[in-house]
Amino acid sequence: MAVKTEAVGKEWPANTYEVGLEKIREFAGAVGADNPVHHDRAAAKSGGFRDVVAPPMFCVVYSAPAMGPAILDPEVGMNLATMLHGSQEFVWGEPVCVGDVITTAPSCKEIYEKDGKGFYVFETVSTNQDAAEVVRGTWTNIVRGV
Amino acid sequence: MTDLKAGDSIPELRTTPDKYLPHRYAGASGDFNPIHIDKEFATAVGLPTNILHGLWMMAQVARANAAVAGGDPRALKRLSVQFRGMGFPEQELVVTGTVKEAGDDRIVVDTVAAQGGNQLIRNAEAEIRPG
């Protein structure tokens, strides 16, 4: 059975996320990001940031929710029972600080089959309230037995 | 950091996620997939036990690379990883990296995250720009 490729190029509604201080602290604690700029306002400001700044991988908090509808879309048609997160890339732009409002737009970039597996490649582009790009994510899911 | 050259190793990062780390990361990230936080569910679907979130492991790779620039979150410009194995709580994760390219404004590091001899993340490429 071949993979369906009709969803290549499809876009889903953008998701908006407002960044809060305690969420950054909680995430930084869970990943061991102990630089004070992720916890303390004075340290962040003396480090040249507008406010407490998120660790780079905080991007999953505001961008992953935008991926939900794409993953579940029947037009994409992934078998979730045999799906694995195969690879991930993030390219970072402007730092994300407390108070930022981040909008993430998801799209499907590529669907192909290789060695009996389906590869589903999605992109999320996240921008802040000033329309500056903060992160671009490339999410590759692999479905076995397509 | 600009004295790093191709072939050099970056400082190794070692961390042991405790039993409840996947629960804290689930709350922090919003990823409550039961394979990460429910041992009974994980074993019912054929896993040895609940497994670490791949993106938490990626965050350790990010941390090891940001440390090259003194932990400055602006320094990490790009990180690309392949998830190749299951990580487990209560086992030490070791992140190692080798400089592939070193220029004045850009360092590219090839990184691996492993538990024991099991490489969980490999072909990870990080691009770091010194401040």
Boltz contact constraints between the chains, C-beta under 6 A:
constraints:
  - contact:
      token1: [A, 26]
      token2: [B, 28]
      max_distance: 6.0
  - contact:
      token1: [A, 27]
      token2: [B, 28]
      max_distance: 6.0
  - contact:
      token1: [A, 30]
      token2: [B, 24]
      max_distance: 6.0
  - contact:
      token1: [A, 30]
      token2: [B, 25]
      max_distance: 6.0
  - contact:
      token1: [A, 30]
      token2: [B, 28]
      max_distance: 6.0
  - contact:
      token1: [A, 31]
      token2: [B, 59]
      max_distance: 6.0
  - contact:
      token1: [A, 35]
      token2: [B, 71]
      max_distance: 6.0
  - contact:
      token1: [A, 53]
      token2: [B, 73]
      max_distance: 6.0
  - contact:
      token1: [A, 55]
      token2: [B, 73]
      max_distance: 6.0
  - contact:
      token1: [A, 56]
      token2: [B, 62]
      max_distance: 6.0
  - contact:
      token1: [A, 56]
      token2: [B, 73]
      max_distance: 6.0
  - contact:
      token1: [A, 56]
      token2: [B, 76]
      max_distance: 6.0
  - contact:
      token1: [A, 57]
      token2: [B, 59]
      max_distance: 6.0
  - contact:
      token1: [A, 57]
      token2: [B, 62]
      max_distance: 6.0
  - contact:
      token1: [A, 60]
      token2: [B, 29]
      max_distance: 6.0
  - contact:
      token1: [A, 60]
      token2: [B, 55]
      max_distance: 6.0
  - contact:
      token1: [A, 61]
      token2: [B, 29]
      max_distance: 6.0
  - contact:
      token1: [A, 85]
      token2: [B, 54]
      max_distance: 6.0
  - contact:
      token1: [A, 85]
      token2: [B, 83]
      max_distance: 6.0
  - contact:
      token1: [A, 87]
      token2: [B, 82]
      max_distance: 6.0
  - contact:
      token1: [A, 88]
      token2: [B, 81]
      max_distance: 6.0
  - contact:
      token1: [A, 89]
      token2: [B, 80]
      max_distance: 6.0
  - contact:
      token1: [A, 90]
      token2: [B, 79]
      max_distance: 6.0
  - contact:
      token1: [A, 91]
      token2: [B, 78]
      max_distance: 6.0
  - contact:
      token1: [A, 92]
      token2: [B, 77]
      max_distance: 6.0
  - contact:
      token1: [A, 95]
      token2: [B, 74]
      max_distance: 6.0
